[in-house]
Amino acid sequence: MNPVELIIKKREKNKLDKSEIHFFVTEYLNENISEYQMSAMLMAILLNGMDFDETFWLTAEYLASGKQAIFKNKNGKFIDKHSTGGVGDKISIILAPIAAECGISVPMISGRGLGHTGGTLDKLESIPDLQIDISLKKFQEIVLKNRFAIISQSKEIVPADKRIYALRDVTGTIKSISLITASILSKKIASGIEGLVVDLKVGKGAFIPEMKTAKKLAESLISVGNKFGKKVKVLFTNMDSPLGMCVGNSLEIIESIEFLKGNFQEDLKEVTFALLSEMLIMAGIVITKIEAENMIMKTIKSGAALKRFAKFIELQNGNQDVIYDYSIFGKSKYSKNIIAEKSGFISTINSREIGWALIDINAGRRIITNKIDYTAGLKLFKKVGDKIAKNEVLAELFFNKDNGEIVAERIKKTFQISNEIVEKKTRILECY
């Protein structure tokens, strides 16, 4: 086959067959198709789309490029959760130990932050010595011991996706429904799951801001996942404003630990409980959401979920003492209070702008090789709908770079204050 002919075929909005997709993926991995040719194909896919068959075949090729975790006697209880990314989204860190304590096994292959959103792995790596780059064999052992593990994608697991995703990120081809579907499902299926609950973020701070596109992605994930014999449930959640009170790596780990100690922020609790409820129902552990919520609360109040999180840190060689001594995370050299210039009610907090602003103090990264400052970040004191007085503190910025004052001014502009009472809205928009 000629790769140029296949690029032209997709450019002209024609369907690629199974053998052509196999050829393009395998020959790219074998270095017989160049980076610029794969880039051209990815752009043709982004612009012209793929139908169901093409998306399924591409997902299968991604899977076939590496190894898969094998768990015996699963009984429908190996369920994972995936988020499409958001500002302040630390739910995976909270959800996994609770789900494990409730009887679900969660083999989670997670990602790093890029663009304006944070990554679960970066947050976890703020825990001293915690290892997320571990072998597939070790991953399986930890899941069997503690019912959950969170690791990075290795060369063993869907290497085709690993290489192609990196290329998508630098060629403006991230937002293809088919490419997103293949990327998410290949990693999740390779981790050994039987079911998947997706937190599909929608809004100003999400990669997919509008519901119309989000629903297309949901339909693709469900239909292709079902074809592989996997149950898939999608919750659409609001990402107009940051989730929880903290944005930044060690700050979000501390907030996660506090959640497991029973100290909840309401919007974080709402989304976490909703996702966990769907997982428990999918696994057949409970029938109703009320049963699920009671079980979730019990694991938190008893301290069992926190102990399981501590065990996770131990098994992945991290320092468990951070659970009770937050000073181990270290602290930033500087901090700056962000002050309200008028009284009223918080009407909006632009999470996308906050995400980009925090990158300027190294709380996030622009490119994958950027070094993260784990202590940098933002702590919110007010949320959308809250009443605020003039000169009251909206948030506190933590930083080590000398541009912190400029970043603080930028973040101040993300808060809009209304004279009218602002209704607090649910984070759960819809369920598929």
C-alpha positions in Angstrom: 0.0 0.0 0.0 1.0 3.6 -0.6 0.6 5.9 2.5 0.1 8.9 0.2 -2.8 7.3 -1.6 -4.4 6.5 1.8 -4.0 10.1 3.0 -5.6 11.3 -0.2 -8.4 8.7 0.2 -9.3 10.1 3.6 -8.8 13.7 2.5 -11.4 13.1 -0.1 -13.8 11.9 2.6 -13.7 8.2 1.7 -13.8 5.3 4.2 -10.6 3.4 5.1 -10.9 -0.3 5.3 -9.6 -2.5 8.1 -6.4 -3.5 6.3 -5.6 0.1 5.4 -5.9 1.2 9.0 -3.8 -1.8 10.1 -1.1 -0.9 7.5 -1.0 2.8 8.5 -0.7 2.2 12.2 1.8 -0.7 12.1 4.0 0.9 9.4 4.1 4.1 11.4 5.2 2.1 14.5 7.8 0.4 12.4 9.2 3.8 11.2 8.2 3.1 7.6 5.6 6.0 7.6 7.0 9.4 8.6 5.8 11.8 11.3 4.6 14.2 8.6 2.6 11.6 6.8 0.9 10.5 10.0 0.3 14.2 10.8 -1.4 14.6 7.4 -3.5 11.5 8.1 -4.5 12.7 11.5 -5.6 16.1 10.1 -7.6 14.4 7.3 -9.4 12.3 10.1 -10.0 15.4 12.1 -11.6 17.3 9.2 -13.5 14.4 7.6 -14.2 12.1 10.5 -14.4 8.3 10.7 -17.5 6.1 10.8 -18.2 3.5 13.4 -16.3 0.7 11.7 -13.2 2.8 11.1 -13.2 4.0 14.8 -13.6 0.4 16.0 -10.8 -0.9 13.7 -8.5 2.0 14.9 -9.2 1.2 18.5 -8.4 -2.5 17.8 -5.1 -1.6 16.2 -4.1 0.5 19.2 -4.9 -2.4 21.5 -3.0 -4.9 19.3 0.1 -2.7 19.4 0.8 -3.7 23.0 0.1 -6.0 26.0 -3.1 -6.2 28.0 -3.7 -6.8 31.7 -5.3 -10.1 32.4 -7.4 -10.6 35.5 -9.2 -13.9 36.2 -12.6 -14.4 37.8 -13.6 -10.7 37.5 -17.3 -11.2 37.9 -18.2 -7.8 36.4 -16.4 -5.8 39.1 -13.4 -4.5 37.3 -14.7 -1.0 36.6 -12.7 2.2 35.8 -13.6 5.9 35.5 -12.3 8.3 32.9 -12.4 12.1 32.9 -11.9 14.2 29.8 -10.0 16.7 31.9 -10.8 19.8 33.9 -9.4 22.5 36.2 -9.3 21.3 39.8 -10.4 17.8 38.9 -8.9 15.5 41.4 -11.7 13.0 41.4 -9.7 9.9 40.3 -7.5 10.2 43.4 -10.6 10.3 45.7 -12.8 7.9 43.8 -10.4 5.0 43.3 -9.9 4.1 47.0 -13.6 4.5 47.8 -14.6 2.3 44.9 -12.0 -0.3 46.0 -13.3 -0.3 49.6 -16.8 -0.9 48.2 -15.7 -4.0 46.3 -14.8 -2.7 42.9 -11.4 -3.3 41.4 -10.1 -0.1 39.6 -7.1 -0.7 37.3 -6.4 2.9 36.3 -4.0 4.0 33.6 -4.0 7.8 33.9 -2.4 10.8 32.2 -0.4 14.0 32.8 -1.6 17.5 32.5 -1.3 19.4 29.2 -2.9 22.6 28.1 -5.0 24.3 30.7 -6.0 21.2 32.6 -4.2 19.3 35.3 -3.1 15.6 35.2 -3.7 12.9 37.8 -0.2 11.6 37.5 1.4 15.1 38.1 -0.7 15.4 41.3 0.3 12.0 42.5 3.9 12.7 41.9 3.8 15.5 44.4 3.7 12.7 47.0 7.5 12.1 47.7 8.9 8.9 46.1 5.5 7.7 44.7 6.1 5.6 41.5 3.6 5.7 38.7 6.0 4.3 36.0 5.7 0.6 36.8 5.5 -2.6 34.8 2.3 -4.2 33.7 3.0 -7.2 35.8 3.5 -5.1 38.9 0.4 -3.1 38.1 -1.7 -6.3 38.1 -0.1 -7.4 41.4 -1.0 -4.1 43.1 -4.6 -4.2 41.8 -5.0 -7.8 43.1 -3.6 -6.8 46.5 -5.4 -3.5 47.0 -8.1 -3.5 44.4 -6.7 -0.4 42.7 -3.6 1.1 41.2 -3.0 4.3 39.2 -0.1 4.2 36.8 1.2 5.9 33.6 0.9 4.6 30.1 4.1 2.6 29.4 5.7 1.2 26.3 4.0 -2.1 27.0 0.5 -0.6 27.0 -1.0 0.6 23.6 2.3 2.1 22.3 0.5 3.1 19.2 -1.8 5.5 21.1 1.2 6.8 23.1 3.1 7.8 20.0 0.0 9.1 18.0 -1.3 11.1 21.0 2.0 12.9 21.3 1.8 13.8 17.6 -1.9 14.9 17.9 -1.0 17.3 20.7 1.5 19.2 18.6 -0.5 19.1 15.3 -3.8 20.5 16.5 -5.7 17.2 16.0 -6.7 16.5 19.6 -10.4 17.2 19.1 -11.3 14.4 16.7 -14.2 12.2 18.1 -12.8 9.0 16.5 -9.2 9.7 17.7 -10.4 10.5 21.2 -12.6 7.4 21.3 -9.7 5.1 20.2 -7.3 6.7 22.6 -9.6 6.4 25.7 -11.0 3.0 25.1 -7.7 1.3 24.0 -6.0 2.3 27.3 -9.0 1.3 29.4 -9.6 -2.0 27.7 -5.8 -2.8 27.9 -6.0 -2.2 31.7 -8.4 -5.2 32.0 -11.7 -3.5 32.7 -15.2 -4.8 32.2 -17.0 -1.5 32.4 -16.2 2.2 32.2 -17.9 5.3 33.7 -16.9 8.5 31.8 -17.0 12.0 33.4 -17.4 14.0 30.2 -16.7 17.7 31.0 -18.6 20.3 29.2 -18.3 24.1 29.5 -15.9 27.0 29.3 -13.1 25.2 31.1 -13.5 21.8 29.2 -11.8 20.6 26.0 -15.3 20.2 24.6 -17.2 23.4 25.5 -20.6 22.5 23.8 -23.1 19.8 24.6 -23.7 18.9 20.9 -20.1 17.7 20.4 -20.0 16.1 23.9 -23.0 13.9 23.0 -21.3 12.8 19.8 -18.3 11.7 21.8 -20.5 9.9 24.3 -22.3 8.0 21.6 -19.0 7.0 20.0 -17.6 5.8 23.4 -20.7 3.8 24.2 -21.1 2.2 20.8 -17.5 1.3 20.3 -17.1 0.2 23.9 -20.1 -2.1 23.6 -18.7 -3.6 20.5 -15.7 -4.7 22.6 -18.1 -6.2 25.1 -17.6 -3.4 27.7 -20.3 -1.5 29.5 -20.0 2.2 29.2 -21.9 5.0 31.0 -21.4 8.7 30.4 -22.1 11.6 32.8 -21.9 15.1 31.4 -20.6 17.5 34.1 -20.2 21.3 34.2 -16.7 22.6 33.9 -17.4 26.3 33.6 -15.7 26.9 37.0 -13.0 25.0 38.9 -13.9 21.8 40.7 -13.4 21.9 44.5 -11.4 24.6 46.3 -7.9 23.9 45.2 -6.0 24.0 41.8 -2.4 22.8 41.7 -0.7 19.5 42.4 0.1 19.1 46.1 -2.8 21.4 47.0 -5.2 19.0 45.2 -3.7 16.0 46.9 -4.3 17.6 50.3 -7.9 18.4 49.3 -8.3 14.8 48.2 -6.9 13.5 51.5 -9.3 15.9 53.4 -12.2 14.5 51.3 -11.3 10.9 52.4 -11.2 12.2 56.0 -14.8 13.4 55.5 -14.2 17.0 54.9 -16.2 17.6 51.6 -16.5 20.5 49.2 -20.1 20.3 47.9 -19.5 20.3 44.2 -16.6 17.9 44.5 -18.8 15.6 46.5 -21.7 15.8 44.0 -19.6 14.7 41.0 -17.6 12.1 42.9 -20.7 10.4 44.5 -22.5 10.5 41.1 -19.7 8.7 39.4 -19.1 6.2 42.2 -22.9 5.4 42.2 -22.8 4.6 38.5 -19.8 2.3 39.1 -21.4 0.5 42.0 -24.6 -0.1 40.0 -22.7 -1.2 36.9 -20.8 -3.7 39.1 -24.0 -5.1 40.5 -23.0 -4.2 44.1 -26.0 -2.1 44.7 -29.3 -1.5 42.8 -30.2 2.1 43.7 -28.2 5.4 44.0 -29.4 5.8 47.6 -27.8 2.4 48.5 -24.7 3.5 46.7 -24.4 6.8 48.5 -24.9 5.1 51.9 -22.2 2.7 51.1 -19.8 5.4 49.9 -20.4 7.5 53.1 -19.8 4.5 55.3 -16.4 3.8 53.8 -15.4 7.4 54.4 -16.8 7.8 57.9 -15.1 4.5 59.0 -11.7 5.7 57.7 -11.5 2.5 55.5 -11.2 4.5 52.2 -8.4 6.6 53.7 -6.5 3.5 54.8 -6.9 2.0 51.4 -5.4 5.2 49.9 -2.5 4.9 52.3 -1.9 1.3 51.2 -1.9 2.4 47.6 0.9 4.9 48.4 2.8 2.2 50.2 2.5 -0.3 47.4 3.7 2.3 44.9 6.6 3.2 47.2 5.4 6.7 48.2 5.7 8.3 51.6 2.4 7.5 53.5 3.2 10.1 56.2 1.8 12.9 53.9 -1.7 11.7 54.9 -1.2 13.2 58.4 1.7 15.7 57.9 1.1 18.0 55.0 4.4 19.8 55.6 6.1 16.9 53.8 4.8 18.4 50.5 6.8 21.5 51.1 5.4 25.0 50.6 5.9 27.8 48.1 8.2 30.7 48.9 5.5 33.3 48.2 1.7 33.7 48.5 -0.7 36.5 47.4 -4.3 37.1 48.5 -6.6 38.0 45.6 -9.1 40.6 46.9 -12.6 41.5 45.7 -12.9 45.0 44.4 -16.7 45.2 45.0 -19.5 43.5 46.9 -22.0 41.2 45.4 -22.4 37.6 44.3 -19.8 35.5 42.4 -21.5 35.0 39.0 -18.6 33.2 37.1 -15.1 31.9 37.6 -13.4 31.3 34.3 -11.6 28.0 34.9 -9.9 27.9 31.5 -8.2 31.2 32.2 -7.2 30.1 35.7 -5.6 26.9 34.2 -3.6 28.9 31.7 -2.6 31.5 34.3 -1.3 28.8 36.6 1.0 27.5 33.9 2.9 30.7 34.1 4.0 29.8 37.6 4.7 26.2 36.6 1.7 24.6 38.3 1.0 23.1 34.8 3.0 22.6 31.6 2.8 23.9 28.0 4.8 21.0 26.6 5.4 17.6 28.0 9.0 18.3 29.0 8.2 21.3 31.2 9.1 20.8 34.9 6.2 21.1 37.3 6.3 23.1 40.5 4.3 20.9 42.8 3.8 23.6 45.5 2.4 26.2 43.1 -1.3 26.7 42.8 -4.5 28.4 43.8 -6.8 28.0 46.8 -10.3 29.4 46.3 -12.3 30.8 49.2 -15.4 31.7 47.2 -17.4 29.7 44.6 -20.0 30.6 42.0 -23.2 31.8 43.9 -21.3 32.8 47.0 -21.8 36.3 48.5 -18.7 38.5 48.6 -17.9 41.8 50.4 -15.6 44.4 49.0 -11.9 43.8 50.1 -12.8 40.2 51.1 -10.4 37.5 50.0 -11.5 35.6 46.8 -8.5 33.2 46.6 -4.9 32.8 47.6 -2.1 32.2 45.0 1.0 30.2 45.9 4.1 30.6 43.8 7.9 30.5 43.6 8.5 32.6 40.4 8.9 36.4 40.4 5.9 36.8 38.1 3.4 35.8 40.8 1.9 39.3 41.2 1.1 39.5 37.5 -0.5 36.0 37.6 -2.6 37.1 40.6 -3.9 40.1 38.7 -4.8 37.8 35.8 -6.6 35.4 38.1 -8.6 38.3 39.7 -10.1 39.0 36.3 -11.5 35.5 36.1 -14.0 36.3 38.9 -17.1 38.1 37.8 -19.2 39.7 40.5 -22.9 40.5 40.1 -25.2 42.8 42.1 -28.0 40.2 41.7 -28.2 36.9 43.7 -26.7 34.1 41.7 -28.2 30.6 41.9 -25.8 27.7 42.6 -26.2 25.1 39.8 -25.8 21.4 39.8 -22.6 20.0 38.3 -24.4 17.0 36.8 -25.9 18.1 33.5 -27.1 14.9 32.0 -26.5 11.1 31.9 -26.2 8.7 29.0 
